[in-house]
Amino acid sequence: MHERILSQHECRAVVVTCIDFRFAGARTSLAIEKAYGLHENEYDVIVLPGGAQNLTQFQLTAEYKGATRHALGIAIDLHNVRLVIVLSHQNCGALKAIGKAFSHEEADVEKEFHRILLLEAAGVVRGEWPRLAIEAGYLYVEESQQIVTIEKIS
């Protein structure tokens, strides 16, 4: 099985996400599989501070916006990607860095802010790569079970 995966030069999707350790690795891979039906060997991952935020007016800097778009273009061209998934997450430090902080009591306000941000990011991707399918999702910790969950945004 591994030889077949390693010899392939295509994948189904590319995921743009943030560097936050709470939303990385196996926890997020399981959430992506549950939300989008993708196994971890079926997608590339672009990980930068802010993730999808960098495709919006809320970018950390122009350099991050350029790096995110450049990395997306490489993944799309190199691996024949057909789906782009843009993700943002609860309690993001990159948003705090640009003055967008939310208290625990503002969870609904924070989620709505991320919804708007993700729709903008998806629109940027759609404008540049109109032939691709675009999905957006908000990562958060499901408090009662302490698992990472993705709420799909549309």
C-alpha positions in Angstrom: 0.0 0.0 0.0 2.7 2.5 0.9 4.6 2.0 -2.3 1.5 2.8 -4.3 0.9 6.0 -2.4 4.5 7.1 -2.6 4.7 6.5 -6.3 1.5 8.5 -7.1 1.9 12.1 -8.1 -1.7 13.3 -7.7 -3.9 13.9 -4.8 -7.6 14.9 -4.5 -7.3 18.0 -2.4 -5.2 20.6 -0.7 -6.0 21.9 2.8 -5.0 25.4 3.9 -4.7 25.7 7.7 -3.0 27.4 10.6 0.1 26.3 12.5 -1.7 26.1 15.9 -0.6 22.8 17.6 -4.1 22.2 19.0 -5.4 21.9 15.4 -2.6 19.8 13.8 -1.6 16.2 13.3 -3.8 13.2 13.9 -6.6 15.2 15.6 -7.2 17.4 12.6 -6.6 14.5 10.1 -9.5 12.7 11.8 -11.7 15.8 11.7 -10.9 16.2 8.0 -11.8 12.6 7.3 -15.1 12.9 9.1 -16.1 16.2 7.6 -14.8 15.7 4.0 -14.3 12.0 3.6 -10.6 12.4 2.8 -7.9 10.1 4.2 -4.6 11.8 5.2 -2.9 10.3 2.1 -5.4 12.0 -0.2 -4.5 15.7 0.4 -1.6 18.2 0.6 -1.5 20.5 3.6 -0.4 24.1 3.5 0.3 25.3 7.0 1.1 28.9 7.8 0.3 31.2 10.7 -3.3 32.3 10.0 -4.0 29.7 7.4 -7.1 30.8 5.3 -7.0 34.2 7.1 -4.1 35.1 4.8 -6.3 34.9 1.7 -8.5 37.7 3.1 -8.5 41.3 4.2 -7.4 40.0 7.6 -4.1 38.7 6.3 -1.1 38.9 8.7 1.0 40.6 6.0 1.2 40.8 2.2 4.0 38.3 2.4 1.8 35.7 4.0 -0.9 36.3 1.5 1.6 35.8 -1.3 3.1 32.7 0.3 -0.3 31.1 0.7 -1.4 31.8 -2.9 2.0 30.6 -4.2 1.8 27.4 -2.2 -1.7 26.8 -3.4 -0.7 27.2 -7.0 2.1 24.8 -6.6 0.0 22.1 -5.0 -2.8 22.6 -7.5 -0.5 22.4 -10.5 1.9 19.8 -9.2 -0.6 17.3 -7.8 -3.6 17.8 -10.1 -5.7 18.9 -7.1 -9.5 19.1 -7.7 -10.6 20.4 -4.2 -9.3 23.2 -2.0 -10.3 23.2 1.7 -9.7 26.4 3.6 -9.8 26.2 7.4 -9.7 28.6 10.3 -10.0 27.8 13.9 -11.3 28.8 17.3 -9.1 31.1 19.5 -6.6 31.9 16.7 -3.4 33.8 17.7 -2.9 35.1 14.2 -6.3 36.9 14.4 -5.3 38.3 17.9 -2.1 39.6 16.2 -4.3 41.9 14.0 -6.6 42.9 16.9 -9.4 40.4 16.4 -9.6 38.7 19.8 -12.8 37.0 21.2 -13.6 36.1 24.8 -14.9 32.7 25.7 -18.3 34.3 26.1 -18.2 35.5 22.5 -18.1 32.0 20.9 -21.1 32.7 18.6 -19.6 36.1 17.6 -16.3 34.4 16.9 -17.9 31.7 14.9 -19.7 34.2 12.8 -16.5 36.2 12.2 -14.8 33.0 11.0 -17.8 32.2 8.7 -17.4 35.6 7.0 -13.6 35.2 6.8 -13.8 31.7 5.3 -16.4 32.8 2.7 -14.0 35.6 1.7 -11.1 33.1 1.5 -13.2 30.6 -0.5 -14.1 33.5 -2.9 -10.5 34.4 -3.5 -9.6 30.8 -4.3 -12.6 30.5 -6.6 -11.7 33.6 -8.4 -8.1 32.4 -9.1 -8.9 28.7 -9.7 -12.6 28.6 -10.9 -12.4 25.0 -12.1 -11.8 23.7 -8.6 -14.3 22.7 -5.9 -13.9 24.8 -2.7 -14.9 23.9 0.8 -14.5 25.9 4.0 -14.5 24.8 7.6 -14.2 26.1 11.1 -12.1 24.0 13.5 -13.0 24.0 17.2 -12.6 21.9 20.2 -15.8 20.0 21.1 -15.6 20.7 24.9 -17.4 17.7 26.3 -15.3 15.2 24.5 -12.1 17.3 23.9 -12.0 16.4 20.3 -11.3 18.6 17.2 -14.4 19.1 15.1 -14.9 20.8 11.8 -18.1 22.7 11.2 -18.5 23.0 7.4 -19.2 26.6 6.2 -21.2 27.3 3.1 
